[in-house]
Each structure stands twice: as C-alpha cells, then as structure tokens.
Amino acid sequence: MAIAELIKIPTVQAFLMDGSVMTVFEAILEKFALPKERAIELLDLTDAVLDGQLQLQDVPAMLVQAFGVEEERATRMACDVVGYRLLPLEQYVPNI
C-alpha cells in the first residue's frame, strides 16, 4: 500500500507525519556512529519501502551502499529503523 493511500487513514497519517521520527533516526545514526545529518536518508529509505520501490529485505543492502557500513552493522541498523518506522504500521493496517 503506497504512502498516498496510507495517509488517508487518520491514525496512520498522524504516525507517519509525527516529527519525532527525525529525532529517533538521528539517535539511530548516533548509535551506529554515523552523521546525524543523514537522518532524512533513513526516512527516504522507509518511504521507498512503503511505496513499493524497495523490498523490506533489501533495506540492509541499501544501508551498506548508502552508508558504507559492513553487512552485520547494516542489518542491526535496519532492524532499528524498520522496527521504529514500519513495524508499528501493522497496528493500524493489519497484514501490511
């Protein structure tokens, strides 16, 4: 389901538009010793998954490519990013 469709659901729109996402993504980047200024790239990555442009299983590889981190570190990063931004959507849209 594309972002355009998801944001038609008021609770999903509130979740996706919550400005605290940038703070959380900055904290994830800090945790992995990466520049906090690149938080928007994590947002773009999760939006690409929501829009069907990127498969969820490809997120770690994209992090390797975008941030130049090793695969294991990218996988841990992906778990944090997906766990915060995408996994909670299931409470609003079952089987997403």
All heavy atoms as an XYZ file, in Angstrom:
746
protein
N       0.850     -1.174      0.000
C       0.000      0.000      0.000
C       0.897      1.238      0.000
O       1.755      1.388      0.851
C      -0.890     -0.030      1.248
C      -1.877      1.108      1.309
S      -2.969      1.037      2.751
C      -3.954     -0.391      2.386
N       0.721      2.095     -0.949
C       1.550      3.296     -1.110
C       1.261      4.321     -0.017
O       0.182      4.322      0.589
C       1.299      3.916     -2.474
N       2.215      5.183      0.200
C       2.066      6.226      1.213
C       0.823      7.061      0.953
O       0.093      7.410      1.885
C       3.319      7.125      1.269
C       4.508      6.327      1.785
C       3.089      8.340      2.145
C       5.810      7.080      1.759
N       0.552      7.375     -0.303
C      -0.621      8.185     -0.648
C      -1.908      7.541     -0.142
O      -2.833      8.245      0.286
C      -0.685      8.400     -2.160
N      -1.964      6.225     -0.170
C      -3.144      5.510      0.340
C      -3.114      5.428      1.868
O      -4.137      5.577      2.523
C      -3.218      4.104     -0.263
C      -3.510      4.093     -1.740
C      -4.856      4.729     -2.065
O      -5.850      4.411     -1.391
O      -4.909      5.555     -2.997
N      -1.938      5.182      2.413
C      -1.817      5.053      3.862
C      -2.203      6.331      4.601
O      -2.853      6.273      5.642
C      -0.391      4.661      4.247
C       0.011      3.222      3.961
C       1.505      3.041      4.167
C      -0.768      2.266      4.836
N      -1.817      7.476      4.058
C      -2.085      8.711      4.788
C      -3.557      9.135      4.725
O      -3.948     10.096      5.370
C      -1.169      9.874      4.358
C      -1.344     10.220      2.893
C       0.262      9.572      4.699
C      -0.589     11.471      2.484
N      -4.352      8.385      3.992
C      -5.800      8.623      4.010
C      -6.423      8.099      5.302
O      -7.537      8.455      5.644
C      -6.468      7.977      2.796
C      -6.113      8.659      1.492
C      -6.777      7.977      0.323
C      -6.375      8.645     -0.989
N      -6.953      7.946     -2.140
N      -5.684      7.263      6.000
C      -6.137      6.718      7.287
C      -5.623      7.671      8.361
O      -4.408      7.809      8.535
C      -5.590      5.292      7.504
C      -5.990      4.377      6.342
C      -6.064      4.749      8.849
C      -5.239      3.057      6.309
N      -6.518      8.363      9.076
C      -6.085      9.409     10.022
C      -5.029      8.976     11.032
O      -4.065      9.707     11.268
C      -7.383      9.829     10.705
C      -8.452      9.505      9.712
C      -7.972      8.266      9.002
N      -5.164      7.796     11.603
C      -4.177      7.360     12.600
C      -2.823      7.092     11.963
O      -1.784      7.369     12.561
C      -4.660      6.102     13.354
O      -5.016      5.095     12.391
C      -5.847      6.404     14.250
N      -2.836      6.561     10.755
C      -1.582      6.307     10.041
C      -0.939      7.633      9.650
O       0.271      7.815      9.795
C      -1.812      5.424      8.799
C      -0.537      5.294      7.980
C      -2.320      4.053      9.208
N      -1.752      8.563      9.182
C      -1.232      9.872      8.821
C      -0.557     10.530     10.023
O       0.548     11.061      9.913
C      -2.340     10.780      8.299
C      -1.831     12.148      7.905
C      -2.928     13.062      7.416
O      -4.088     12.925      7.797
N      -2.570     13.990      6.560
N      -1.208     10.466     11.172
C      -0.618     11.053     12.386
C       0.711     10.390     12.715
O       1.683     11.073     13.065
C      -1.591     10.925     13.549
N       0.777      9.073     12.589
C       2.018      8.351     12.879
C       3.114      8.720     11.878
O       4.242      9.030     12.258
C       1.774      6.837     12.865
C       3.033      6.038     13.036
C       3.639      5.933     14.281
C       3.634      5.407     11.948
C       4.822      5.207     14.439
C       4.803      4.683     12.098
C       5.388      4.582     13.348
N       2.789      8.690     10.595
C       3.799      8.960      9.568
C       4.265     10.410      9.553
O       5.396     10.694      9.178
C       3.272      8.569      8.180
C       3.110      7.077      7.925
C       2.501      6.839      6.549
C       4.434      6.339      8.056
N       3.405     11.320      9.956
C       3.753     12.745      9.932
C       4.341     13.228     11.261
O       4.711     14.390     11.381
C       2.527     13.592      9.590
C       1.928     13.265      8.257
S       3.124     13.542      6.950
C       2.089     13.554      5.539
N       4.441     12.346     12.228
C       4.986     12.719     13.533
C       6.439     13.159     13.378
O       7.287     12.406     12.908
C       4.897     11.530     14.487
C       5.342     11.843     15.895
O       5.973     12.897     16.117
O       5.072     11.021     16.781
N       6.717     14.378     13.743
C       8.047     14.952     13.588
C       9.126     14.289     14.422
O      10.314     14.474     14.148
N       8.742     13.518     15.408
C       9.755     12.876     16.255
C      10.544     11.802     15.511
O      11.573     11.346     16.001
C       9.107     12.288     17.509
O       8.261     11.201     17.174
N      10.087     11.414     14.336
C      10.807     10.401     13.563
C      12.243     10.842     13.292
O      13.167     10.026     13.350
C      10.076     10.041     12.248
C      10.074     11.207     11.275
C      10.729      8.832     11.593
N      12.441     12.121     13.030
C      13.792     12.591     12.739
C      14.687     12.470     13.970
O      15.854     12.098     13.857
C      13.769     14.027     12.219
C      13.045     14.162     10.881
S      13.569     12.966      9.623
C      15.151     13.621      9.201
N      14.134     12.736     15.138
C      14.893     12.607     16.378
C      15.294     11.142     16.594
O      16.432     10.854     16.967
C      14.072     13.127     17.571
O      13.701     14.479     17.308
C      14.840     13.034     18.864
N      14.363     10.248     16.341
C      14.650      8.817     16.506
C      15.700      8.369     15.490
O      16.654      7.663     15.839
C      13.364      7.978     16.368
C      13.680      6.491     16.341
C      12.404      8.300     17.501
N      15.547      8.797     14.243
C      16.528      8.409     13.221
C      17.901      8.995     13.533
O      18.923      8.348     13.309
C      16.058      8.823     11.831
C      15.007      7.907     11.241
C      14.376      8.246     10.065
C      14.647      6.716     11.841
C      13.422      7.416      9.496
C      13.690      5.873     11.297
C      13.074      6.228     10.109
N      17.947     10.200     14.059
C      19.233     10.789     14.459
C      19.866      9.959     15.572
O      21.072      9.728     15.579
C      19.046     12.235     14.904
C      18.772     13.187     13.766
C      18.393     14.590     14.217
O      18.286     14.836     15.441
O      18.195     15.443     13.329
N      19.044      9.489     16.503
C      19.556      8.653     17.592
C      20.080      7.321     17.059
O      21.107      6.819     17.534
C      18.464      8.417     18.630
N      19.394      6.756     16.073
C      19.870      5.506     15.471
C      21.222      5.734     14.798
O      22.155      4.941     14.966
C      18.828      4.950     14.470
C      17.588      4.460     15.221
C      19.438      3.823     13.628
C      16.402      4.119     14.327
N      21.333      6.817     14.057
C      22.603      7.121     13.399
C      23.713      7.342     14.416
O      24.842      6.873     14.232
C      22.444      8.334     12.480
C      21.606      8.081     11.230
C      21.260      9.381     10.535
C      22.330      7.135     10.279
N      23.387      8.038     15.487
C      24.389      8.268     16.545
C      24.821      6.939     17.162
O      26.005      6.713     17.410
C      23.813      9.206     17.597
C      24.819      9.606     18.647
C      24.277     10.656     19.606
O      23.080     10.979     19.556
O      25.077     11.134     20.414
N      23.871      6.066     17.402
C      24.156      4.741     17.965
C      25.163      3.978     17.108
O      26.016      3.267     17.624
C      22.846      3.944     18.071
C      22.994      2.510     18.499
C      21.631      1.825     18.527
C      21.748      0.350     18.807
N      20.425     -0.302     18.808
N      25.055      4.155     15.790
C      25.942      3.446     14.873
C      27.107      4.316     14.393
O      27.765      4.000     13.412
C      25.141      2.896     13.688
C      24.246      1.753     14.096
C      22.915      1.975     14.416
C      24.747      0.470     14.206
C      22.095      0.931     14.815
C      23.945     -0.574     14.611
C      22.607     -0.348     14.916
N      27.348      5.407     15.118
C      28.473      6.313     14.857
C      28.473      6.855     13.422
O      29.505      6.884     12.754
C      29.800      5.629     15.186
N      27.295      7.257     12.987
C      27.142      7.848     11.662
C      26.608      9.269     11.819
O      25.995      9.591     12.837
C      26.186      7.006     10.810
C      26.700      5.592     10.500
C      25.586      4.722      9.965
C      27.848      5.657      9.513
N      26.809     10.122     10.825
C      26.377     11.523     10.939
C      24.856     11.662     11.075
O      24.099     11.168     10.232
C      26.855     12.156      9.627
C      27.847     11.222      9.050
C      27.517      9.863      9.570
N      24.441     12.340     12.121
C      23.013     12.543     12.376
C      22.338     13.325     11.245
O      21.140     13.201     11.041
C      22.788     13.255     13.705
C      23.205     12.445     14.906
C      22.777     13.056     16.222
C      23.344     14.425     16.438
N      23.031     14.966     17.775
N      23.122     14.102     10.527
C      22.583     14.923      9.450
C      22.002     14.082      8.308
O      21.310     14.597      7.441
C      23.669     15.843      8.870
C      24.289     16.788      9.870
C      25.344     16.123     10.762
O      26.123     15.269     10.293
O      25.382     16.473     11.960
N      22.277     12.806      8.324
C      21.807     11.920      7.250
C      20.487     11.228      7.588
O      20.059     10.310      6.879
C      22.891     10.902      6.923
C      24.164     11.610      6.380
C      25.189     10.680      5.884
N      24.737      9.956      4.699
C      25.416      8.962      4.160
N      26.579      8.588      4.672
N      24.956      8.331      3.098
N      19.810     11.706      8.622
C      18.549     11.090      9.055
C      17.505     11.091      7.949
O      16.710     10.144      7.833
C      18.018     11.789     10.308
N      17.488     12.116      7.134
C      16.499     12.193      6.049
C      16.647     11.019      5.085
O      15.671     10.552      4.499
C      16.575     13.552      5.306
C      15.374     13.750      4.392
C      17.850     13.660      4.506
C      14.112     14.051      5.111
N      17.863     10.502      4.959
C      18.080      9.352      4.079
C      17.372      8.112      4.616
O      16.883      7.286      3.834
C      19.572      9.083      3.908
C      20.289     10.182      3.144
C      21.773      9.966      3.074
O      22.206      8.921      2.531
O      22.517     10.839      3.564
N      17.319      7.975      5.930
C      16.590      6.844      6.517
C      15.093      6.999      6.275
O      14.396      6.017      6.004
C      16.884      6.739      8.017
C      18.330      6.449      8.399
C      18.467      6.390      9.913
C      18.827      5.170      7.757
N      14.618      8.224      6.364
C      13.209      8.490      6.091
C      12.892      8.163      4.627
O      11.885      7.511      4.328
C      12.877      9.943      6.407
C      11.413     10.339      6.287
C      10.551      9.554      7.263
C      11.255     11.830      6.526
N      13.755      8.588      3.728
C      13.559      8.290      2.304
C      13.562      6.786      2.051
O      12.775      6.278      1.239
C      14.656      8.945      1.456
C      14.536     10.462      1.400
O      13.463     11.009      1.739
O      15.540     11.107      1.025
N      14.416      6.081      2.763
C      14.515      4.632      2.614
C      13.214      3.955      3.049
O      12.681      3.102      2.338
C      15.698      4.116      3.434
C      16.074      2.655      3.300
C      16.549      2.344      1.893
C      17.170      2.322      4.296
N      12.686      4.353      4.189
C      11.434      3.740      4.656
C      10.266      4.136      3.756
O       9.374      3.326      3.512
C      11.134      4.103      6.120
O      11.077      5.519      6.279
C      12.175      3.511      7.054
N      10.285      5.357      3.246
C       9.236      5.768      2.308
C       9.292      4.939      1.029
O       8.251      4.582      0.468
C       9.358      7.255      1.969
C       8.911      8.158      3.103
O       8.345      7.654      4.100
O       9.123      9.384      2.996
N      10.496      4.597      0.578
C      10.646      3.763     -0.619
C      10.056      2.375     -0.387
O       9.433      1.797     -1.284
C      12.115      3.659     -1.019
N      10.208      1.851      0.818
C       9.603      0.558      1.151
C       8.081      0.688      1.132
O       7.385     -0.137      0.527
C      10.093      0.039      2.525
C       9.297     -1.198      2.949
C      11.583     -0.266      2.487
N       7.567      1.735      1.754
C       6.118      1.928      1.791
C       5.523      2.120      0.399
O       4.404      1.679      0.129
C       5.761      3.127      2.673
C       5.977      2.930      4.166
C       5.749      4.230      4.910
C       5.064      1.837      4.703
N       6.263      2.758     -0.483
C       5.786      2.994     -1.843
C       6.006      1.800     -2.773
O       5.670      1.858     -3.945
C       6.458      4.230     -2.441
C       5.717      5.503     -2.099
O       4.514      5.438     -1.768
O       6.337      6.575     -2.177
N       6.609      0.731     -2.258
C       6.832     -0.456     -3.068
C       8.006     -0.339     -4.026
O       8.187     -1.182     -4.896
N       8.827      0.679     -3.856
C      10.001      0.857     -4.709
C      11.179      0.017     -4.221
O      12.141     -0.198     -4.971
C      10.416      2.327     -4.744
C       9.357      3.235     -5.294
C       9.685      4.698     -5.045
O      10.611      5.037     -4.313
N       8.908      5.569     -5.648
N      11.108     -0.421     -2.983
C      12.178     -1.187     -2.362
C      11.555     -2.262     -1.491
O      10.582     -1.999     -0.769
C      13.049     -0.249     -1.504
C      14.236     -0.848     -0.770
C      15.291     -1.323     -1.769
C      14.840      0.187      0.165
N      12.098     -3.454     -1.574
C      11.616     -4.550     -0.743
C      12.247     -4.460      0.645
O      13.413     -4.065      0.772
C      11.952     -5.898     -1.382
C      11.267     -6.135     -2.708
C       9.767     -6.214     -2.546
O       9.257     -6.925     -1.683
N       9.054     -5.464     -3.371
N      11.501     -4.833      1.639
C      11.969     -4.778      3.022
C      13.284     -5.526      3.204
O      14.194     -5.039      3.876
C      10.891     -5.335      3.946
C      11.066     -5.118      5.428
C      11.172     -3.632      5.748
C       9.913     -5.728      6.187
N      13.406     -6.677      2.582
C      14.626     -7.476      2.731
C      15.844     -6.814      2.093
O      16.978     -7.199      2.366
C      14.443     -8.901      2.197
C      14.212     -8.987      0.716
C      12.743     -9.023      0.344
O      11.881     -8.639      1.118
N      12.452     -9.486     -0.861
N      15.629     -5.795      1.274
C      16.740     -5.095      0.621
C      17.253     -3.893      1.424
O      18.240     -3.266      1.031
C      16.326     -4.631     -0.776
C      16.001     -5.800     -1.693
O      16.610     -6.883     -1.519
O      15.135     -5.643     -2.572
N      16.593     -3.577      2.527
C      16.993     -2.412      3.324
C      18.441     -2.527      3.814
O      19.206     -1.570      3.664
C      16.001     -2.151      4.478
C      16.531     -1.103      5.437
C      14.644     -1.739      3.917
N      18.857     -3.655      4.382
C      20.260     -3.723      4.821
C      21.252     -3.474      3.685
O      22.235     -2.744      3.865
C      20.397     -5.141      5.379
C      19.022     -5.497      5.820
C      18.118     -4.866      4.784
N      21.002     -4.031      2.521
C      21.919     -3.818      1.387
C      21.951     -2.348      0.983
O      23.013     -1.823      0.630
C      21.497     -4.685      0.202
N      20.829     -1.681      1.051
C      20.790     -0.250      0.736
C      21.577      0.553      1.768
O      22.234      1.538      1.425
C      19.346      0.253      0.649
C      18.599     -0.265     -0.560
S      19.378      0.162     -2.145
C      19.258      1.931     -2.114
N      21.511      0.130      3.022
C      22.284      0.808      4.061
C      23.781      0.592      3.855
O      24.577      1.512      4.074
C      21.845      0.342      5.451
C      20.442      0.777      5.870
C      20.025      0.071      7.168
C      20.361      2.283      6.022
N      24.151     -0.606      3.440
C      25.563     -0.869      3.119
C      26.003      0.086      2.021
O      27.052      0.734      2.124
C      25.764     -2.345      2.678
C      27.140     -2.538      2.055
C      25.573     -3.291      3.845
N      25.207      0.172      0.990
C      25.549      1.017     -0.154
C      25.560      2.501      0.224
O      26.485      3.224     -0.115
C      24.550      0.771     -1.278
C      24.838      1.548     -2.532
C      23.818      1.250     -3.622
O      22.895      0.471     -3.443
N      23.989      1.888     -4.758
N      24.524      2.954      0.914
C      24.386      4.380      1.207
C      25.346      4.872      2.282
O      25.849      5.995      2.204
C      22.949      4.683      1.631
N      25.592      4.047      3.294
C      26.383      4.492      4.431
C      27.772      3.863      4.504
O      28.572      4.222      5.365
C      25.627      4.240      5.734
C      24.430      5.126      5.898
C      23.178      4.718      5.449
C      24.543      6.377      6.484
C      22.075      5.550      5.588
C      23.445      7.205      6.619
C      22.209      6.795      6.166
N      28.035      2.907      3.633
C      29.363      2.296      3.610
C      29.689      1.497      4.859
O      30.845      1.416      5.263
N      28.671      0.903      5.463
C      28.892      0.079      6.654
C      28.900     -1.394      6.255
O      28.404     -1.759      5.189
C      27.807      0.344      7.736
C      27.874      1.769      8.230
C      26.421      0.021      7.219
N      29.471     -2.220      7.118
C      29.504     -3.650      6.831
C      28.097     -4.243      7.000
O      27.238     -3.661      7.645
C      30.528     -4.367      7.713
C      30.233     -4.353      9.185
C      30.624     -3.057      9.902
O      31.230     -2.151      9.297
O      30.277     -2.948     11.082
N      27.892     -5.419      6.402
C      26.567     -6.040      6.352
C      25.955     -6.262      7.728
O      24.770     -6.003      7.925
C      26.629     -7.362      5.586
C      26.791     -7.170      4.101
C      26.749     -8.482      3.345
O      25.983     -9.387      3.740
O      27.494     -8.591      2.360
N      26.739     -6.752      8.669
C      26.191     -7.047     10.007
C      25.694     -5.764     10.671
O      24.625     -5.738     11.272
C      27.271     -7.733     10.858
C      26.787     -8.238     12.204
C      26.920     -7.194     13.296
O      27.822     -6.346     13.209
O      26.101     -7.212     14.229
N      26.455     -4.720     10.550
C      26.066     -3.426     11.131
C      24.834     -2.873     10.414
O      23.921     -2.339     11.052
C      27.241     -2.469     11.006
C      27.083     -1.189     11.769
C      28.439     -0.511     11.803
N      28.327      0.895     12.089
C      29.224      1.794     11.768
N      30.315      1.420     11.122
N      29.066      3.040     12.068
N      24.784     -3.030      9.108
C      23.630     -2.572      8.329
C      22.368     -3.337      8.727
O      21.283     -2.750      8.809
C      23.900     -2.732      6.838
N      22.510     -4.612      9.000
C      21.359     -5.417      9.416
C      20.831     -4.941     10.763
O      19.622     -4.808     10.957
C      21.735     -6.908      9.479
O      22.142     -7.325      8.168
C      20.573     -7.760      9.963
N      21.731     -4.655     11.694
C      21.300     -4.151     13.004
C      20.642     -2.777     12.865
O      19.627     -2.499     13.501
C      22.473     -4.096     13.981
C      22.932     -5.488     14.427
C      23.998     -5.463     15.503
N      25.250     -4.905     14.983
C      25.891     -3.859     15.519
N      25.427     -3.286     16.604
N      27.011     -3.412     14.995
N      21.212     -1.941     12.015
C      20.629     -0.625     11.760
C      19.240     -0.762     11.155
O      18.302     -0.067     11.556
C      21.511      0.137     10.763
C      22.190      1.342     11.311
S      23.252      2.061     10.043
C      22.151      3.248      9.348
N      19.115     -1.647     10.176
C      17.826     -1.866      9.509
C      16.768     -2.321     10.506
O      15.619     -1.877     10.440
C      17.980     -2.892      8.390
N      17.153     -3.171     11.442
C      16.203     -3.631     12.470
C      15.686     -2.457     13.288
O      14.485     -2.373     13.574
C      16.855     -4.666     13.373
S      17.131     -6.251     12.578
N      16.573     -1.552     13.652
C      16.156     -0.376     14.421
C      15.240      0.529     13.599
O      14.193      0.969     14.078
C      17.369      0.433     14.891
C      18.112     -0.219     16.044
O      17.664     -1.272     16.538
O      19.154      0.318     16.446
N      15.628      0.788     12.373
C      14.860      1.694     11.508
C      13.482      1.105     11.207
O      12.452      1.763     11.379
C      15.632      1.995     10.202
C      14.759      2.716      9.194
C      16.889      2.802     10.496
N      13.469     -0.133     10.756
C      12.210     -0.796     10.414
C      11.343     -0.989     11.658
O      10.131     -0.782     11.621
C      12.487     -2.139      9.704
C      11.231     -2.976      9.581
C      13.107     -1.880      8.339
N      11.977     -1.356     12.753
C      11.239     -1.559     13.994
C      10.543     -0.304     14.482
O       9.457     -0.359     15.044
N      11.141      0.833     14.240
C      10.525      2.091     14.669
C       9.520      2.622     13.652
O       8.428      3.044     14.012
C      11.579      3.171     14.929
C      10.915      4.485     15.236
C      10.333      4.702     16.478
C      10.790      5.466     14.265
C       9.663      5.883     16.754
C      10.119      6.648     14.540
C       9.560      6.855     15.778
O       8.881      8.010     16.037
N       9.871      2.587     12.385
C       9.087      3.286     11.369
C       8.042      2.421     10.666
O       6.967      2.894     10.325
C      10.036      3.879     10.332
C       9.378      4.678      9.250
C       8.889      5.986      9.774
N       8.442      6.822      8.650
C       7.732      7.900      8.804
N       7.410      8.314      9.991
N       7.359      8.597      7.764
N       8.349      1.160     10.421
C       7.448      0.339      9.620
C       6.644     -0.679     10.427
O       5.459     -0.861     10.176
C       8.238     -0.366      8.509
C       8.997      0.556      7.560
C       9.800     -0.252      6.550
C       8.066      1.525      6.863
N       7.272     -1.337     11.348
C       6.588     -2.368     12.127
C       5.335     -1.851     12.840
O       4.301     -2.521     12.816
C       7.563     -3.009     13.121
C       7.068     -4.224     13.872
C       6.693     -5.346     12.901
C       8.129     -4.712     14.839
N       5.358     -0.661     13.430
C       4.154     -0.171     14.106
C       2.947      0.031     13.193
O       1.813      0.076     13.664
C       4.600      1.165     14.711
C       6.059      1.048     14.859
C       6.502      0.219     13.683
N       3.157      0.132     11.909
C       2.038      0.333     10.994
C       1.068     -0.834     11.013
O      -0.099     -0.676     10.691
C       2.545      0.581      9.567
C       3.221      1.906      9.342
C       3.809      1.972      7.935
C       2.268      3.064      9.581
N       1.542     -2.001     11.410
C       0.671     -3.173     11.439
C      -0.472     -2.998     12.448
O      -1.542     -3.581     12.271
C       1.458     -4.437     11.742
C       0.623     -5.676     11.503
C       1.431     -6.938     11.407
O       2.033     -7.314     12.423
O       1.460     -7.530     10.322
N      -0.293     -2.184     13.456
C      -1.384     -1.956     14.407
C      -2.506     -1.131     13.773
O      -3.641     -1.167     14.226
C      -0.875     -1.311     15.694
C      -0.392      0.092     15.547
C       0.151      0.635     16.857
O      -0.358      0.306     17.916
N       1.190      1.442     16.776
N      -2.195     -0.382     12.720
C      -3.186      0.421     12.029
C      -3.733     -0.287     10.784
O      -4.895     -0.132     10.422
C      -2.598      1.767     11.591
C      -1.927      2.529     12.695
C      -0.558      2.751     12.683
C      -2.653      3.048     13.770
C       0.070      3.471     13.686
C      -2.034      3.757     14.784
C      -0.676      3.953     14.732
O      -0.057      4.661     15.736
N      -2.854     -1.009     10.091
C      -3.214     -1.686      8.838
C      -2.745     -3.121      8.936
O      -1.584     -3.431      8.628
C      -2.552     -0.989      7.622
C      -3.001     -1.636      6.329
C      -2.812      0.517      7.620
N      -3.607     -4.026      9.401
C      -3.198     -5.425      9.540
C      -2.683     -6.013      8.222
O      -3.165     -5.662      7.138
C      -4.483     -6.130      9.982
C      -5.307     -5.039     10.591
C      -4.975     -3.797      9.812
N      -1.707     -6.867      8.324
C      -1.105     -7.583      7.178
C      -0.425     -6.649      6.175
O      -0.314     -6.992      5.006
C      -2.151     -8.442      6.475
C      -2.753     -9.452      7.400
O      -2.062    -10.104      8.166
N      -4.067     -9.595      7.342
N       0.014     -5.499      6.629
C       0.644     -4.552      5.705
C       1.936     -5.115      5.144
O       2.713     -5.726      5.767
C       0.888     -3.190      6.383
C       1.356     -2.190      5.347
C       1.861     -3.271      7.511
C       1.284     -0.764      5.806
